[in-house]
Amino acid sequence: MNFDPANDSAADGAPVLTVSALNQAVARLLERSFPLTWIAGEISNFTRASSGHWYFTLKDNAAQVRAVMFRGRAQYANFTPREGDKVEVRALVTLYGARGDYQINVEAIRRAGVGSLFEAFLRLKEKLDAAGLFHPDRKRALPMFPRVVGIVTSPQAAALRDVLTTLRRRAPHVHVVLYPTPVQGQLAPQKIAAAIDTASLRNDCDVLIVCRGGGSIEDLWSFNDEDVAYAVANCRMPVISGVGHETDFTMCDFAADLRAATPTAAAELAVTPRADWLASLRTDATDLRRAMRRAVSDAAQTLDGYTRRLLNPKTRIGQQRLQLLALSTAMTHAHRAPLVRARHQLDRLGERLAACTPDTRAAHAALLGLRGRGAGAMVRALQQRRAALAALSAQLELLNPQRTLERGYAIVTDPAGAVVRSPAQIAAGAVLGVRVAQGSASVAVATVRPLADRHEEN
């Protein structure tokens, strides 16, 4: 039996891959297996294409790998690598399918050692932020009319020339005080902080600019010192930080009252151009002159109106005298007319009252007669009533029990106080009360004899 590899593959049913499919599958496998990671190495064979892409080799002592950084990522790098630079790249491991070359796609690049510096930068920033050095409430407003501007930088720095040129161009009337200090080196942080403290202690400027030209993170590291941040925050006058370029940030920027993108921008923020102030003054002067002219014109028109209304004093007095006489006449008439009308009205009311008042003299005489007759009738009625009363009193006196008792009679009462009228109310041995004219007595009953028994004895 003859062995045919082609027939054997077909019999197994396994797919036949193209080279492109194989490379794509390997690329996907690499990308899934190796996520974005930081890789350290040395730049070699660096090429910048016309398209803006970067091509280079990243190597160490024992190996190398091809790398590409596309234009969309390269434009955000803060430096352009050179042959032999030690760098750290954040890259994705992949495969270039056209050639089957293993390579890395670089997303970000930084100088070697920047990673540890950046971590230290973040730790210090968090510490100073927690201490309140970066709080917005600590920020102070810049003076509107600074007369003296202080500068903390190196006398040999290009940033100083930029700041002086900008100040001379914008505000030549402003005085400048330089507080020299190195801005790079091992002792630079302490000297920068000392220069800021000296400016604060002397207090001879209105605003202080702390500046330095651009550079790598290592070059700007002196401005990431804790002492520098505290010196900026505790400075008596407002501080403008102009360290590095627009994309560079330092602790000095965060602690300052205002951050400028560049030293030149710091100078522009510190002072307002003299031409702007002069233009503003000219505008204000023009407005003031217009307002004064308008006020004088209004006053002149008012004065003309008063002049037209002003008369000769003698004529004015005569008019006022006539007006006073007219007012006096009107007041007199107004005072007398109501009085005359009230008097006429009172006379008419008196006449009406007299017409309505009845003649009471006859009624008064009749009333006097009736009063006399009534008094006589009352006297007679009173005498008659007194006589009737005397008669009734005599009759009542005759019926008075006391008079009966005075004639020798007595009133007998049982123990209950009831008057005894019948022998049936009396029992033998009972104690009865006897009332006579001059008093009363209690008697015991020996025998009781009704009136019928007495008639029988007789």
C-alpha positions, 0 to 999 in steps of 0.5 A: 500500500502506497502512503500519500500525505495529501490523501492522508490529510484529506482523509483526516479532514483537517483544514489547510491554513494559508500563511496569512491566516497562520500569521493572524492566528499567531498575532491574536494568540500573542495579543491575548497572552501578553497584555499591555506591559512596560518593557525596558531597553535601549533604542537602536536603529531609530527611524521616523517615517514621513508618515510620522510613525516611529520604527526602532529596535529595543534591545538589551545585552542579550536580546532585541525586539523590533518596535513600532510607535504609530503617529497617533501615539508618538505625537503625545510623547514628550521627547524624541528618542535618540540612538542609545537612549535608555527608555521604558515603553508600554507595548502590546506584543504582536506579529507583523503579518506581512513578514511574519516578524514578531514585534511590539506596538508601543502605546507610550514611551518614557525615559528609563527611571521615569516610572519610579520618579512618577510613582514618587511624584504621585505619592508626594502629590497625594501627601501634600494634597492631604496637607491642604497645600493645593486647596483652592481656598489657599489660592490668592488673587494676583494684584491688579497693579503690580509695581515690583515683580520678583523672579526666582530662577537661574541667572543663566536660564533662558527662561529668565531672558524670556521673562525679562523680555516679556516684562520689558515689552508689556510693562516697562514701568515695572521693577524686577527683583531677581532671587538667583538660584540653581534650578537643576542639581543635587542641592537645587531644591534647598536653594530654590526653597531658600530663595522663595523664603528670602523673597517672602521675608524681604517682602519687596515685590508684589508678585513672585514668579518661579520659573524654569525652561522645559526639560525631562522629568529628571530636569524638573525634579528639583521643583517636585521637592516638598520644601519647595512646595511648602515655601511656595504655599507659605510665601507672603505674596502671590506666586506664579509658577512657570516651570517647564512647558505646557504638558509639564506639571510639578509640585510647585505648579500645584502649590502656587496661586496660579500656574502658567504654561511657560515662563513667558506666559507667567510674565504675561499673567503677572502684569497687564500691558501698559498699552492696555492700561493707557488705552483704558485710561484714555477711554475713561478720560474720554467718558469723563469728558463726555459726562462733564460736557453733558453735565455742564450742558444740562446745567446751562439749560437749567440756568436758562430756564431759571433765567426766563422764569426770573422777573424784576424784584419790584414786579415780582413783589407787586404780583405777590402783593396782588396775589396776597390781596386776592387770597386775603379777600378769598379767605375773608369771603370764605370765612364770612359766607358760611357764617351768613348762610348758617345764620339764615338757616338758623333763622328759618329753623327758628321760624319753623320751630315756632310754627310747630310749637303748640300753645300750652297755656290753656293746657297748663291751666287745665292741668293745674285744675285737674291737679287740685281736683285730684289732690282733693279726691285723694284726700277724701279717698284716704279718709274713707279708707282710714275709716274702713280700716278702723272699723275692720280693726275694731272687728278684728279686735273683737275676734282676737283670742286674747280678748276672749282669754281676758274675759276668763276663757282658756284654750286647752291643747293636747300633748301634741299641741292640737286644740281640744274641742271634744271630750273624745280627744281627752283620755283620763290621766292625760296631761293637757296644756291650758293657756289663759290670758296671763300665761299657761299651765299643764294639768292632769285629767282625772275623768272625762265626761262628755256633754251628754252625760252632764245633761243626764245628771241634770 
